[in-house]
Amino acid sequence: MISRPIQRQLEDTETNRNLAESFQKATDAVMVAIVFTFIVNLIMAGALSFMIGWINTLQLIIHLPMLRILVPANVSVFFQTIIPIVTFDLIPPEWSTEYFLDFEEFPE
């Protein structure tokens, strides 16, 4: 059997040591970010599921007039107030189409 020493693939220079050190610091930073994200996810998961359940309940209540259920006038006014929230129409359509959608007019 012929054996010989394995040649070094990476030279031991100052640049390579700095590069390895920066990789180690980046790895540590990513691990801290992952742990932080995991902890925040555990804390906020309950609040997020509560909010989604609240919005689902509001959506069901808003559909009551479609079933021809009689509601008092003040409830109808309340429904008109919360419909944009429940349907996620937070940006008015006139504003969003004017600024986000740029249509070119063609000459006739």
Steps between C-alpha positions, in 0.01 A plus 500: 500500500634839407434777746589862495387803700186678385569846368327789682204632306489838671812687591539632852507871423366803684227548239378142530498519881296824485261339254451198724447725801239708315321181392486390863356837607242484220403149608456618859286795385277273291454264794402791727252621235346152469459466876352851524256426217399173663432670835302784341303246297409310818390819674308650208337179375223528758433865423499440126259207522275709727497785247426268208214342696366848578506599131329173400225567753454853369474367144222264605312778678533732199327238280185503714321762282548271198287242682223762538534511876345815637740715698445840664613815320790563736633149427478573126704817551754296700518244219569775247782623722676165539446359147828653368690339788343158457541496123861625532425812292743712697617696194217674314464358147509844338833578662656161432402490133611860446847459652583133453352430159630730230297467182614659178233658290519420133404760242185424310 
